[in-house]
Amino acid sequence: MHWKTEWKPLAAITAVFLVFFYLPIESFRLKNAVWEALYLTKWYAQEHVLLCLIPAFFIAGAIAVFVSQESVMKYLGAKAKKVLAYGVASVSGTILAVCSCTVLPLFAGIYRMGAGLGPATAFLYAGPAINVLAIILTARVLGLELGIARAVGAIVFSVIIGLMMHFLFRKEEAARTEAQMAMPEAETKRTLRQNIIYFAAMVAILIFANWGKPDQAEGFWSIIYSYKWLITGLSAIIFAIVLVLWFELKWWKVTAVAIPTAVLAFIFSDQPMIPFAAAVIGLSIITANDKGEPGNWFEESWGFAKKIMPLLFFGVLVAGLLLGRPGGEGLIPSQWVSRSVGGNSIGANLFASVAGAFMYFATLTEVPILQGLLGNGMGKGPALALLLAGPALSLPNMLVIRSVMGTKKTVVFVTLVIIMATITGLIYGAMM
């Protein structure tokens, strides 16, 4: 036996043995943390997978199949005009009301199709960070100045982080640019208008299916919430027509999915998840068995799902174990977090940035969490730092990013977000 090659397996086995040997099973905190992890993962599966992630996987697969590399590179590629590329990427969140996990398939899709590292990471940050609904809720609940600071900070953040990522990895980007320059322009089967309608229908389904209930029973947002499933259904009808007319999917296959979905929507009008699930299953079946472009679309979408879903569930499970759910307790006591974010010191802002980066925030949940922390003495600087780092990052998010662009780039991206959130929190806290 050669110990030089066998010490690593021995060390791993020993470490696992010691963990289980001394595992404090009788500890209430450990038991509670395990339940918190399971509850959080269950909630994530119920609230985010079907309505958020699956539509995002289909959109990412559509980008890979129906959008030419030349089109992506024209607006977001390494050779695109910087003002255009970063302008498009930095305002993406105003269109996509997504969380840090839902944006991942979209990021993976555009990065794989040739988007430059700078614009791609600007999009990755901006997607969940510049959520219009979240910013409006922040201004309404936590104050106008914090809402404005969040909006301005997120837009500026996305551009600066993208530019810095491009600069730090400029040699690799130069090689990508040369490869892109040598690529011939791809022929397109559909017009730009047709592709826009196709993607707009899918984005509308994603947005309105996840439209959250506003805190007030009246007003514009409440009206939209009242009709969210009607709007989602109309968007789905447009989407089905587009698939038949322009994307070579047989009309009888689409009809075979549409009719049962409509019947289920009528029967289970108070349980919209049932017809939504039926539509997803039906669409998956008819596209998976197609030998043309729809089949390629499903194959790409399924590829993203296989790569991303296990990492997301593992990340959510670990995040729940360590930090618990909002209002719950994980292995790390919530009192430690509250005590560490008071005032406006470098430590408080850095802690808020790091905690926000590793915690999982579903869309809009960061506002009530911050409201409670502010009530317990959290400084306004650390509050902004958490708002700028939290919604854009999470432990599940980091695991997936690493699988897309590697460990080194992921570490740099996360570090840039944390450092910039800390500095911005310090400045804002001093001003306020």
LINDA-V842523 format. One record per residue. RES is the residue in one small letter. PSI is psi in whole degrees, 0 to 359 (* if undefined). Layout:
# LINDA-V842523
<<RES/PSI> <RES/PSI>>
This chain:
# LINDA-V842523
<<m/133> <h/107> <w/338> <k/332> <t/341> <e/355> <w/329> <k/310> <p/322> <l/317> <a/319> <a/315> <i/318> <t/316> <a/316> <v/318> <f/314> <l/322> <v/311> <f/329> <f/319> <y/13> <l/120> <p/72> <i/326> <e/351> <s/127> <f/321> <r/319> <l/314> <k/314> <n/320> <a/321> <v/316> <w/322> <e/319> <a/317> <l/319> <y/316> <l/318> <t/321> <k/313> <w/318> <y/317> <a/321> <q/321> <e/338> <h/330> <v/306> <l/313> <l/330> <c/299> <l/317> <i/314> <p/324> <a/322> <f/318> <f/322> <i/317> <a/318> <g/323> <a/322> <i/317> <a/329> <v/314> <f/348> <v/124> <s/152> <q/325> <e/323> <s/316> <v/314> <m/334> <k/324> <y/329> <l/359> <g/171> <a/337> <k/4> <a/157> <k/132> <k/319> <v/317> <l/312> <a/310> <y/333> <g/315> <v/314> <a/321> <s/339> <v/10> <s/328> <g/338> <t/342> <i/319> <l/108> <a/74> <v/164> <c/181> <s/338> <c/322> <t/331> <v/343> <l/313> <p/324> <l/317> <f/313> <a/322> <g/311> <i/328> <y/319> <r/328> <m/3> <g/5> <a/142> <g/154> <l/319> <g/302> <p/324> <a/316> <t/330> <a/319> <f/318> <l/319> <y/315> <a/328> <g/301> <p/336> <a/327> <i/47> <n/116> <v/316> <l/319> <a/321> <i/319> <i/317> <l/321> <t/313> <a/323> <r/319> <v/318> <l/354> <g/144> <l/318> <e/324> <l/325> <g/316> <i/316> <a/322> <r/315> <a/310> <v/315> <g/319> <a/318> <i/313> <v/318> <f/309> <s/319> <v/312> <i/315> <i/318> <g/315> <l/320> <m/322> <m/318> <h/317> <f/315> <l/331> <f/36> <r/330> <k/315> <e/322> <e/324> <a/320> <a/321> <r/321> <t/316> <e/319> <a/322> <q/324> <m/328> <a/352> <m/135> <p/155> <e/134> <a/145> <e/139> <t/137> <k/340> <r/158> <t/165> <l/321> <r/318> <q/317> <n/322> <i/315> <i/319> <y/309> <f/325> <a/321> <a/317> <m/319> <v/321> <a/318> <i/315> <l/315> <i/308> <f/332> <a/335> <n/13> <w/118> <g/156> <k/125> <p/162> <d/350> <q/143> <a/350> <e/165> <g/175> <f/313> <w/325> <s/322> <i/315> <i/318> <y/322> <s/329> <y/18> <k/318> <w/333> <l/316> <i/319> <t/318> <g/317> <l/320> <s/322> <a/323> <i/314> <i/317> <f/317> <a/318> <i/317> <v/318> <l/322> <v/315> <l/320> <w/349> <f/22> <e/27> <l/132> <k/137> <w/325> <w/331> <k/315> <v/319> <t/323> <a/335> <v/321> <a/318> <i/308> <p/324> <t/316> <a/319> <v/315> <l/324> <a/325> <f/317> <i/315> <f/55> <s/336> <d/2> <q/71> <p/342> <m/331> <i/305> <p/328> <f/316> <a/320> <a/319> <a/318> <v/315> <i/315> <g/315> <l/321> <s/318> <i/311> <i/334> <t/325> <a/327> <n/6> <d/140> <k/358> <g/212> <e/318> <p/323> <g/319> <n/323> <w/312> <f/319> <e/317> <e/317> <s/316> <w/325> <g/317> <f/318> <a/316> <k/324> <k/324> <i/318> <m/312> <p/320> <l/321> <l/314> <f/320> <f/318> <g/318> <v/320> <l/314> <v/318> <a/319> <g/322> <l/318> <l/317> <l/348> <g/185> <r/167> <p/121> <g/354> <g/179> <e/128> <g/202> <l/329> <i/116> <p/137> <s/335> <q/327> <w/318> <v/313> <s/317> <r/337> <s/355> <v/18> <g/153> <g/203> <n/37> <s/167> <i/318> <g/318> <a/316> <n/321> <l/318> <f/317> <a/320> <s/314> <v/314> <a/316> <g/322> <a/327> <f/338> <m/156> <y/120> <f/119> <a/158> <t/128> <l/347> <t/341> <e/335> <v/306> <p/328> <i/315> <l/325> <q/318> <g/319> <l/320> <l/323> <g/338> <n/14> <g/9> <m/138> <g/156> <k/328> <g/305> <p/329> <a/314> <l/321> <a/317> <l/322> <l/327> <l/332> <a/325> <g/299> <p/335> <a/342> <l/162> <s/165> <l/314> <p/319> <n/315> <m/320> <l/321> <v/318> <i/318> <r/322> <s/339> <v/312> <m/10> <g/163> <t/314> <k/310> <k/323> <t/315> <v/316> <v/315> <f/312> <v/318> <t/317> <l/317> <v/315> <i/315> <i/315> <m/322> <a/320> <t/313> <i/316> <t/320> <g/318> <l/313> <i/314> <y/317> <g/322> <a/324> <m/325> <m/*>>
